[in-house]
Amino acid sequence: MEIHGFAEPSFKAVREAFERNVEQYGEIGAAVCVHHHGHPVVDLWTGLADPDTGRPWQHDTLQVIFSATKGAVTACAHLLVQRGYLDLDAPVTRYWPEFAAAGKDRIPVRWVLSHQAGLAALDRPLTLADVVAWDPVTAAIAAQAPAWEPGTAHGYHALTYGWIVGELVRRVSGRSIGTFFRQEIANPLGLDLWIGLPDEEQHRVSQIVAPPLDLSTVDRSSLMLRASLPTDEPLDLNRPDLRTAEIPAVNGVCTARALSGFYAALIGPVGGHRILAPATLAAATAEQAAGADRVLQVPTRWALGFGLPTPDLPWFTPTLFGHAGHGGSLGFADPASGLAFAYVMNRLHATMEPDLRASDLAVATNTAAERRTASGTR
């Protein structure tokens, strides 16, 4: 497949890694973008947006990024913190009184953002109509008892994170999470990134290619499965109506260019606009929880909504933060190196083997930035 776009010479290793993804790892359609100190240095795309019709991936092709959406949701919360409208150490009930049910009256906003609230799963399965309507979901969360003593452990709130933080944003700002993000972050930066995609943009979205979901060997009562699949039927994000709805933990839609630009604007100005002040960002990205994850059953590290890499990852740096998405998408920034990175694709990785696509790109990006900085180039 032909590679389109550009990579500055000092970042040629990223292009080479992207080419290997195509040649060795079976990409169907994908894009990678890197900003360095606020300027794009890599912007590449390749393949097919829809293998059924042969529609090619274009410079403006949009992709569902699953949980990488959580980075955008998190930024909205911290923007409200920065403006003094949301207090990290206040109880959630200050903004959402109904949340107090089932002994949750003392859970602070901080524990929600760091996956320590114990609300990763719901006892009542949701319908897709509930999800589209929003209010039935937040009512179920408000009534739900925690699965563990809040604040004593952490566990990935795969879907509920977006609804809880989204409801906090709605209660504080009077706007839905998708509207708030669009008006306060995406529009000022000119980002092709939505939580709740307008109908007129649906034609640009790439088709997700995923293997059939096999739950035959999975404990359906496990916290992991209940957290990941809270609905009575799968959330098929190839459905336009489920992309138009606001499902803020998982249904963000964007270009790699937009996701990288978003992270670049978190750590510095892009086109004269920066999302969070340095002090706000430092607080938002400080480690809050680390170790065994009650839901994922592997070690994880969490800041206040942003994921932090574990030291075993080949692209680990101590100041990096971001969020990955189901199937392989990844967005991150590193304020120490000035890097912002995004990788999106339509072929989901769904095996137990490591997915090397994003990892190899991230390693190449970090190495290129180190060499570029050592040479005195910005």
TORKOL-4160 file (C-alpha; in steps of 0.2 Angstrom, whole numbers, padded with zeros to 4 digits, m for minus):
378
<pt num="1" X="0000" Y="0000" Z="0000"/>
<pt num="2" X="0006" Y="0017" Z="m0004"/>
<pt num="3" X="0011" Y="0029" Z="0010"/>
<pt num="4" X="0004" Y="0047" Z="0009"/>
<pt num="5" X="0009" Y="0063" Z="0018"/>
<pt num="6" X="0026" Y="0068" Z="0025"/>
<pt num="7" X="0039" Y="0065" Z="0039"/>
<pt num="8" X="0053" Y="0077" Z="0042"/>
<pt num="9" X="0070" Y="0069" Z="0039"/>
<pt num="10" X="0074" Y="0068" Z="0057"/>
<pt num="11" X="0058" Y="0058" Z="0060"/>
<pt num="12" X="0061" Y="0046" Z="0045"/>
<pt num="13" X="0062" Y="0031" Z="0057"/>
<pt num="14" X="0043" Y="0034" Z="0061"/>
<pt num="15" X="0039" Y="0033" Z="0042"/>
<pt num="16" X="0050" Y="0017" Z="0042"/>
<pt num="17" X="0040" Y="0010" Z="0057"/>
<pt num="18" X="0024" Y="0014" Z="0048"/>
<pt num="19" X="0029" Y="0005" Z="0032"/>
<pt num="20" X="0033" Y="m0010" Z="0043"/>
<pt num="21" X="0016" Y="m0010" Z="0050"/>
<pt num="22" X="0009" Y="m0011" Z="0033"/>
<pt num="23" X="0021" Y="m0024" Z="0027"/>
<pt num="24" X="0022" Y="m0035" Z="0042"/>
<pt num="25" X="0007" Y="m0032" Z="0053"/>
<pt num="26" X="m0008" Y="m0032" Z="0041"/>
<pt num="27" X="m0014" Y="m0014" Z="0042"/>
<pt num="28" X="m0030" Y="m0011" Z="0032"/>
<pt num="29" X="m0031" Y="0008" Z="0034"/>
<pt num="30" X="m0021" Y="0019" Z="0047"/>
<pt num="31" X="m0013" Y="0036" Z="0051"/>
<pt num="32" X="0000" Y="0042" Z="0062"/>
<pt num="33" X="0004" Y="0060" Z="0067"/>
<pt num="34" X="0018" Y="0068" Z="0078"/>
<pt num="35" X="0020" Y="0086" Z="0084"/>
<pt num="36" X="0036" Y="0092" Z="0091"/>
<pt num="37" X="0036" Y="0108" Z="0101"/>
<pt num="38" X="0019" Y="0112" Z="0094"/>
<pt num="39" X="0023" Y="0109" Z="0075"/>
<pt num="40" X="0019" Y="0094" Z="0065"/>
<pt num="41" X="0034" Y="0084" Z="0060"/>
<pt num="42" X="0025" Y="0068" Z="0054"/>
<pt num="43" X="0008" Y="0066" Z="0046"/>
<pt num="44" X="0006" Y="0050" Z="0037"/>
<pt num="45" X="m0009" Y="0039" Z="0031"/>
<pt num="46" X="m0011" Y="0023" Z="0021"/>
<pt num="47" X="m0023" Y="0010" Z="0015"/>
<pt num="48" X="m0042" Y="0008" Z="0014"/>
<pt num="49" X="m0055" Y="0017" Z="0025"/>
<pt num="50" X="m0068" Y="0004" Z="0019"/>
<pt num="51" X="m0061" Y="m0013" Z="0013"/>
<pt num="52" X="m0079" Y="m0018" Z="0007"/>
<pt num="53" X="m0081" Y="m0004" Z="m0005"/>
<pt num="54" X="m0062" Y="0000" Z="m0008"/>
<pt num="55" X="m0064" Y="0018" Z="m0002"/>
<pt num="56" X="m0046" Y="0024" Z="0001"/>
<pt num="57" X="m0040" Y="0032" Z="0017"/>
<pt num="58" X="m0039" Y="0051" Z="0014"/>
<pt num="59" X="m0030" Y="0065" Z="0023"/>
<pt num="60" X="m0046" Y="0069" Z="0032"/>
<pt num="61" X="m0053" Y="0051" Z="0035"/>
<pt num="62" X="m0060" Y="0050" Z="0053"/>
<pt num="63" X="m0058" Y="0035" Z="0064"/>
<pt num="64" X="m0067" Y="0029" Z="0080"/>
<pt num="65" X="m0053" Y="0029" Z="0094"/>
<pt num="66" X="m0062" Y="0019" Z="0108"/>
<pt num="67" X="m0055" Y="0023" Z="0125"/>
<pt num="68" X="m0042" Y="0035" Z="0118"/>
<pt num="69" X="m0058" Y="0047" Z="0119"/>
<pt num="70" X="m0055" Y="0048" Z="0138"/>
<pt num="71" X="m0040" Y="0060" Z="0135"/>
<pt num="72" X="m0052" Y="0072" Z="0128"/>
<pt num="73" X="m0065" Y="0070" Z="0141"/>
<pt num="74" X="m0052" Y="0072" Z="0155"/>
<pt num="75" X="m0046" Y="0088" Z="0147"/>
<pt num="76" X="m0064" Y="0095" Z="0149"/>
<pt num="77" X="m0064" Y="0091" Z="0168"/>
<pt num="78" X="m0047" Y="0099" Z="0171"/>
<pt num="79" X="m0052" Y="0115" Z="0161"/>
<pt num="80" X="m0067" Y="0117" Z="0173"/>
<pt num="81" X="m0054" Y="0114" Z="0188"/>
<pt num="82" X="m0043" Y="0127" Z="0180"/>
<pt num="83" X="m0057" Y="0140" Z="0179"/>
<pt num="84" X="m0062" Y="0136" Z="0197"/>
<pt num="85" X="m0079" Y="0128" Z="0194"/>
<pt num="86" X="m0074" Y="0110" Z="0199"/>
<pt num="87" X="m0065" Y="0105" Z="0214"/>
<pt num="88" X="m0055" Y="0089" Z="0213"/>
<pt num="89" X="m0056" Y="0086" Z="0232"/>
<pt num="90" X="m0075" Y="0091" Z="0233"/>
<pt num="91" X="m0087" Y="0076" Z="0234"/>
<pt num="92" X="m0096" Y="0072" Z="0218"/>
<pt num="93" X="m0112" Y="0076" Z="0227"/>
<pt num="94" X="m0108" Y="0094" Z="0228"/>
<pt num="95" X="m0112" Y="0094" Z="0209"/>
<pt num="96" X="m0123" Y="0079" Z="0207"/>
<pt num="97" X="m0133" Y="0076" Z="0223"/>
<pt num="98" X="m0142" Y="0060" Z="0217"/>
<pt num="99" X="m0124" Y="0052" Z="0217"/>
<pt num="100" X="m0125" Y="0050" Z="0236"/>
<pt num="101" X="m0136" Y="0034" Z="0235"/>
<pt num="102" X="m0129" Y="0018" Z="0241"/>
<pt num="103" X="m0115" Y="0025" Z="0252"/>
<pt num="104" X="m0107" Y="0036" Z="0239"/>
<pt num="105" X="m0109" Y="0053" Z="0247"/>
<pt num="106" X="m0090" Y="0055" Z="0252"/>
<pt num="107" X="m0082" Y="0050" Z="0235"/>
<pt num="108" X="m0072" Y="0065" Z="0229"/>
<pt num="109" X="m0070" Y="0070" Z="0211"/>
<pt num="110" X="m0052" Y="0065" Z="0212"/>
<pt num="111" X="m0056" Y="0046" Z="0215"/>
<pt num="112" X="m0068" Y="0047" Z="0200"/>
<pt num="113" X="m0054" Y="0053" Z="0188"/>
<pt num="114" X="m0041" Y="0041" Z="0195"/>
<pt num="115" X="m0053" Y="0025" Z="0193"/>
<pt num="116" X="m0054" Y="0023" Z="0212"/>
<pt num="117" X="m0073" Y="0026" Z="0214"/>
<pt num="118" X="m0077" Y="0007" Z="0213"/>
<pt num="119" X="m0091" Y="0010" Z="0200"/>
<pt num="120" X="m0083" Y="0001" Z="0185"/>
<pt num="121" X="m0098" Y="m0010" Z="0182"/>
<pt num="122" X="m0117" Y="m0008" Z="0184"/>
<pt num="123" X="m0129" Y="m0022" Z="0191"/>
<pt num="124" X="m0142" Y="m0018" Z="0179"/>
<pt num="125" X="m0138" Y="m0021" Z="0160"/>
<pt num="126" X="m0141" Y="m0005" Z="0150"/>
<pt num="127" X="m0150" Y="m0005" Z="0133"/>
<pt num="128" X="m0144" Y="0004" Z="0118"/>
<pt num="129" X="m0159" Y="0016" Z="0120"/>
<pt num="130" X="m0153" Y="0020" Z="0138"/>
<pt num="131" X="m0135" Y="0024" Z="0131"/>
<pt num="132" X="m0142" Y="0035" Z="0117"/>
<pt num="133" X="m0154" Y="0044" Z="0129"/>
<pt num="134" X="m0140" Y="0048" Z="0143"/>
<pt num="135" X="m0151" Y="0051" Z="0158"/>
<pt num="136" X="m0155" Y="0032" Z="0161"/>
<pt num="137" X="m0137" Y="0028" Z="0162"/>
<pt num="138" X="m0132" Y="0042" Z="0174"/>
<pt num="139" X="m0148" Y="0037" Z="0185"/>
<pt num="140" X="m0141" Y="0019" Z="0185"/>
<pt num="141" X="m0124" Y="0025" Z="0190"/>
<pt num="142" X="m0131" Y="0037" Z="0204"/>
<pt num="143" X="m0140" Y="0022" Z="0211"/>
<pt num="144" X="m0126" Y="0009" Z="0210"/>
<pt num="145" X="m0116" Y="0003" Z="0225"/>
<pt num="146" X="m0097" Y="0003" Z="0223"/>
<pt num="147" X="m0089" Y="m0014" Z="0219"/>
<pt num="148" X="m0075" Y="m0010" Z="0232"/>
<pt num="149" X="m0072" Y="0002" Z="0246"/>
<pt num="150" X="m0069" Y="0018" Z="0236"/>
<pt num="151" X="m0051" Y="0025" Z="0238"/>
<pt num="152" X="m0044" Y="0008" Z="0243"/>
<pt num="153" X="m0040" Y="0001" Z="0226"/>
<pt num="154" X="m0041" Y="0006" Z="0208"/>
<pt num="155" X="m0050" Y="m0003" Z="0193"/>
<pt num="156" X="m0052" Y="0003" Z="0175"/>
<pt num="157" X="m0069" Y="0011" Z="0173"/>
<pt num="158" X="m0070" Y="0007" Z="0155"/>
<pt num="159" X="m0087" Y="0014" Z="0150"/>
<pt num="160" X="m0093" Y="0022" Z="0166"/>
<pt num="161" X="m0079" Y="0034" Z="0167"/>
<pt num="162" X="m0086" Y="0044" Z="0152"/>
<pt num="163" X="m0103" Y="0045" Z="0159"/>
<pt num="164" X="m0098" Y="0050" Z="0177"/>
<pt num="165" X="m0086" Y="0064" Z="0171"/>
<pt num="166" X="m0098" Y="0069" Z="0157"/>
<pt num="167" X="m0112" Y="0071" Z="0170"/>
<pt num="168" X="m0100" Y="0081" Z="0181"/>
<pt num="169" X="m0096" Y="0092" Z="0166"/>
<pt num="170" X="m0115" Y="0094" Z="0161"/>
<pt num="171" X="m0120" Y="0098" Z="0179"/>
<pt num="172" X="m0106" Y="0111" Z="0181"/>
<pt num="173" X="m0106" Y="0119" Z="0164"/>
<pt num="174" X="m0124" Y="0116" Z="0158"/>
<pt num="175" X="m0118" Y="0108" Z="0142"/>
<pt num="176" X="m0116" Y="0090" Z="0137"/>
<pt num="177" X="m0098" Y="0084" Z="0136"/>
<pt num="178" X="m0098" Y="0083" Z="0117"/>
<pt num="179" X="m0104" Y="0101" Z="0116"/>
<pt num="180" X="m0092" Y="0107" Z="0129"/>
<pt num="181" X="m0077" Y="0099" Z="0121"/>
<pt num="182" X="m0082" Y="0106" Z="0104"/>
<pt num="183" X="m0084" Y="0123" Z="0110"/>
<pt num="184" X="m0070" Y="0125" Z="0122"/>
<pt num="185" X="m0056" Y="0114" Z="0115"/>
<pt num="186" X="m0059" Y="0108" Z="0097"/>
<pt num="187" X="m0066" Y="0123" Z="0089"/>
<pt num="188" X="m0052" Y="0135" Z="0095"/>
<pt num="189" X="m0039" Y="0123" Z="0089"/>
<pt num="190" X="m0048" Y="0118" Z="0073"/>
<pt num="191" X="m0048" Y="0100" Z="0078"/>
<pt num="192" X="m0057" Y="0086" Z="0068"/>
<pt num="193" X="m0061" Y="0077" Z="0085"/>
<pt num="194" X="m0079" Y="0074" Z="0091"/>
<pt num="195" X="m0088" Y="0066" Z="0105"/>
<pt num="196" X="m0105" Y="0064" Z="0096"/>
<pt num="197" X="m0102" Y="0065" Z="0078"/>
<pt num="198" X="m0113" Y="0076" Z="0067"/>
<pt num="199" X="m0123" Y="0068" Z="0053"/>
<pt num="200" X="m0114" Y="0078" Z="0040"/>
<pt num="201" X="m0097" Y="0071" Z="0045"/>
<pt num="202" X="m0102" Y="0052" Z="0045"/>
<pt num="203" X="m0096" Y="0049" Z="0027"/>
<pt num="204" X="m0078" Y="0052" Z="0032"/>
<pt num="205" X="m0078" Y="0039" Z="0045"/>
<pt num="206" X="m0067" Y="0023" Z="0042"/>
<pt num="207" X="m0076" Y="0006" Z="0044"/>
<pt num="208" X="m0070" Y="m0003" Z="0059"/>
<pt num="209" X="m0063" Y="m0021" Z="0055"/>
<pt num="210" X="m0064" Y="m0032" Z="0070"/>
<pt num="211" X="m0064" Y="m0051" Z="0072"/>
<pt num="212" X="m0081" Y="m0059" Z="0079"/>
<pt num="213" X="m0083" Y="m0057" Z="0098"/>
<pt num="214" X="m0080" Y="m0074" Z="0106"/>
<pt num="215" X="m0086" Y="m0074" Z="0124"/>
<pt num="216" X="m0087" Y="m0093" Z="0126"/>
<pt num="217" X="m0072" Y="m0095" Z="0137"/>
<pt num="218" X="m0075" Y="m0079" Z="0147"/>
<pt num="219" X="m0083" Y="m0078" Z="0164"/>
<pt num="220" X="m0098" Y="m0067" Z="0160"/>
<pt num="221" X="m0100" Y="m0062" Z="0178"/>
<pt num="222" X="m0082" Y="m0055" Z="0180"/>
<pt num="223" X="m0079" Y="m0037" Z="0184"/>
<pt num="224" X="m0069" Y="m0035" Z="0168"/>
<pt num="225" X="m0082" Y="m0041" Z="0157"/>
<pt num="226" X="m0096" Y="m0032" Z="0165"/>
<pt num="227" X="m0086" Y="m0016" Z="0165"/>
<pt num="228" X="m0081" Y="m0018" Z="0146"/>
<pt num="229" X="m0099" Y="m0024" Z="0140"/>
<pt num="230" X="m0112" Y="m0015" Z="0151"/>
<pt num="231" X="m0125" Y="m0016" Z="0137"/>
<pt num="232" X="m0137" Y="m0030" Z="0133"/>
<pt num="233" X="m0131" Y="m0030" Z="0115"/>
<pt num="234" X="m0113" Y="m0025" Z="0109"/>
<pt num="235" X="m0110" Y="m0006" Z="0106"/>
<pt num="236" X="m0106" Y="m0008" Z="0087"/>
<pt num="237" X="m0098" Y="0009" Z="0083"/>
<pt num="238" X="m0099" Y="0006" Z="0064"/>
<pt num="239" X="m0117" Y="0011" Z="0067"/>
<pt num="240" X="m0119" Y="0030" Z="0063"/>
<pt num="241" X="m0132" Y="0032" Z="0077"/>
<pt num="242" X="m0120" Y="0026" Z="0090"/>
<pt num="243" X="m0107" Y="0038" Z="0084"/>
<pt num="244" X="m0119" Y="0052" Z="0084"/>
<pt num="245" X="m0124" Y="0049" Z="0102"/>
<pt num="246" X="m0112" Y="0054" Z="0116"/>
<pt num="247" X="m0104" Y="0039" Z="0124"/>
<pt num="248" X="m0089" Y="0048" Z="0130"/>
<pt num="249" X="m0078" Y="0034" Z="0136"/>
<pt num="250" X="m0077" Y="0026" Z="0119"/>
<pt num="251" X="m0085" Y="0034" Z="0104"/>
<pt num="252" X="m0073" Y="0049" Z="0100"/>
<pt num="253" X="m0070" Y="0051" Z="0081"/>
<pt num="254" X="m0055" Y="0060" Z="0074"/>
<pt num="255" X="m0040" Y="0060" Z="0063"/>
<pt num="256" X="m0023" Y="0056" Z="0069"/>
<pt num="257" X="m0019" Y="0074" Z="0065"/>
<pt num="258" X="m0032" Y="0080" Z="0077"/>
<pt num="259" X="m0028" Y="0069" Z="0091"/>
<pt num="260" X="m0009" Y="0073" Z="0090"/>
<pt num="261" X="m0014" Y="0092" Z="0089"/>
<pt num="262" X="m0025" Y="0090" Z="0105"/>
<pt num="263" X="m0010" Y="0083" Z="0115"/>
<pt num="264" X="0002" Y="0096" Z="0108"/>
<pt num="265" X="m0010" Y="0109" Z="0114"/>
<pt num="266" X="m0010" Y="0101" Z="0131"/>
<pt num="267" X="0009" Y="0103" Z="0134"/>
<pt num="268" X="0011" Y="0120" Z="0124"/>
<pt num="269" X="0004" Y="0132" Z="0112"/>
<pt num="270" X="m0002" Y="0127" Z="0095"/>
<pt num="271" X="m0007" Y="0141" Z="0084"/>
<pt num="272" X="m0007" Y="0153" Z="0099"/>
<pt num="273" X="m0019" Y="0142" Z="0109"/>
<pt num="274" X="m0015" Y="0131" Z="0124"/>
<pt num="275" X="m0028" Y="0120" Z="0133"/>
<pt num="276" X="m0022" Y="0119" Z="0151"/>
<pt num="277" X="m0010" Y="0130" Z="0160"/>
<pt num="278" X="0007" Y="0121" Z="0166"/>
<pt num="279" X="0002" Y="0120" Z="0184"/>
<pt num="280" X="m0015" Y="0113" Z="0179"/>
<pt num="281" X="m0007" Y="0100" Z="0168"/>
<pt num="282" X="0006" Y="0095" Z="0181"/>
<pt num="283" X="m0008" Y="0092" Z="0194"/>
<pt num="284" X="m0018" Y="0082" Z="0181"/>
<pt num="285" X="m0004" Y="0071" Z="0176"/>
<pt num="286" X="0003" Y="0067" Z="0193"/>
<pt num="287" X="0002" Y="0049" Z="0198"/>
<pt num="288" X="m0014" Y="0044" Z="0209"/>
<pt num="289" X="m0015" Y="0026" Z="0209"/>
<pt num="290" X="m0003" Y="0012" Z="0203"/>
<pt num="291" X="m0002" Y="m0007" Z="0205"/>
<pt num="292" X="m0014" Y="m0021" Z="0202"/>
<pt num="293" X="m0030" Y="m0016" Z="0193"/>
<pt num="294" X="m0046" Y="m0023" Z="0200"/>
<pt num="295" X="m0054" Y="m0024" Z="0183"/>
<pt num="296" X="m0040" Y="m0027" Z="0170"/>
<pt num="297" X="m0030" Y="m0039" Z="0182"/>
<pt num="298" X="m0014" Y="m0032" Z="0177"/>
<pt num="299" X="m0003" Y="m0018" Z="0184"/>
<pt num="300" X="m0009" Y="0000" Z="0179"/>
<pt num="301" X="m0004" Y="0018" Z="0183"/>
<pt num="302" X="m0017" Y="0032" Z="0183"/>
<pt num="303" X="m0015" Y="0051" Z="0185"/>
<pt num="304" X="m0031" Y="0061" Z="0186"/>
<pt num="305" X="m0040" Y="0054" Z="0170"/>
<pt num="306" X="m0024" Y="0052" Z="0160"/>
<pt num="307" X="m0015" Y="0035" Z="0159"/>
<pt num="308" X="0003" Y="0034" Z="0164"/>
<pt num="309" X="0014" Y="0020" Z="0155"/>
<pt num="310" X="0021" Y="0006" Z="0166"/>
<pt num="311" X="0040" Y="0005" Z="0166"/>
<pt num="312" X="0040" Y="m0011" Z="0156"/>
<pt num="313" X="0033" Y="m0003" Z="0140"/>
<pt num="314" X="0047" Y="0000" Z="0127"/>
<pt num="315" X="0041" Y="0018" Z="0124"/>
<pt num="316" X="0041" Y="0022" Z="0143"/>
<pt num="317" X="0047" Y="0039" Z="0148"/>
<pt num="318" X="0044" Y="0046" Z="0166"/>
<pt num="319" X="0035" Y="0061" Z="0160"/>
<pt num="320" X="0023" Y="0054" Z="0147"/>
<pt num="321" X="0005" Y="0053" Z="0149"/>
<pt num="322" X="m0010" Y="0049" Z="0137"/>
<pt num="323" X="m0023" Y="0036" Z="0134"/>
<pt num="324" X="m0024" Y="0020" Z="0123"/>
<pt num="325" X="m0040" Y="0014" Z="0114"/>
<pt num="326" X="m0047" Y="m0004" Z="0111"/>
<pt num="327" X="m0039" Y="m0012" Z="0096"/>
<pt num="328" X="m0023" Y="m0002" Z="0096"/>
<pt num="329" X="m0026" Y="0017" Z="0094"/>
<pt num="330" X="m0015" Y="0028" Z="0105"/>
<pt num="331" X="m0013" Y="0046" Z="0109"/>
<pt num="332" X="0000" Y="0054" Z="0121"/>
<pt num="333" X="0011" Y="0069" Z="0125"/>
<pt num="334" X="0028" Y="0071" Z="0134"/>
<pt num="335" X="0031" Y="0088" Z="0141"/>
<pt num="336" X="0049" Y="0085" Z="0144"/>
<pt num="337" X="0053" Y="0081" Z="0126"/>
<pt num="338" X="0039" Y="0092" Z="0118"/>
<pt num="339" X="0032" Y="0077" Z="0109"/>
<pt num="340" X="0014" Y="0074" Z="0105"/>
<pt num="341" X="0009" Y="0058" Z="0096"/>
<pt num="342" X="m0007" Y="0049" Z="0089"/>
<pt num="343" X="m0010" Y="0033" Z="0079"/>
<pt num="344" X="m0027" Y="0027" Z="0073"/>
<pt num="345" X="m0032" Y="0012" Z="0063"/>
<pt num="346" X="m0047" Y="0002" Z="0057"/>
<pt num="347" X="m0041" Y="m0015" Z="0059"/>
<pt num="348" X="m0043" Y="m0019" Z="0078"/>
<pt num="349" X="m0030" Y="m0030" Z="0087"/>
<pt num="350" X="m0040" Y="m0043" Z="0097"/>
<pt num="351" X="m0028" Y="m0057" Z="0101"/>
<pt num="352" X="m0017" Y="m0061" Z="0117"/>
<pt num="353" X="m0001" Y="m0057" Z="0107"/>
<pt num="354" X="0006" Y="m0040" Z="0109"/>
<pt num="355" X="0001" Y="m0027" Z="0097"/>
<pt num="356" X="0017" Y="m0020" Z="0090"/>
<pt num="357" X="0010" Y="m0007" Z="0078"/>
<pt num="358" X="0008" Y="0008" Z="0090"/>
<pt num="359" X="0022" Y="0002" Z="0101"/>
<pt num="360" X="0035" Y="0002" Z="0087"/>
<pt num="361" X="0029" Y="0019" Z="0081"/>
<pt num="362" X="0030" Y="0026" Z="0098"/>
<pt num="363" X="0048" Y="0020" Z="0101"/>
<pt num="364" X="0053" Y="0027" Z="0084"/>
<pt num="365" X="0045" Y="0044" Z="0089"/>
<pt num="366" X="0054" Y="0045" Z="0106"/>
<pt num="367" X="0071" Y="0040" Z="0098"/>
<pt num="368" X="0069" Y="0053" Z="0084"/>
<pt num="369" X="0065" Y="0067" Z="0096"/>
<pt num="370" X="0080" Y="0063" Z="0107"/>
<pt num="371" X="0091" Y="0064" Z="0092"/>
<pt num="372" X="0083" Y="0079" Z="0086"/>
<pt num="373" X="0085" Y="0088" Z="0102"/>
<pt num="374" X="0103" Y="0082" Z="0104"/>
<pt num="375" X="0107" Y="0090" Z="0087"/>
<pt num="376" X="0100" Y="0107" Z="0093"/>
<pt num="377" X="0085" Y="0107" Z="0082"/>
<pt num="378" X="0068" Y="0112" Z="0088"/>
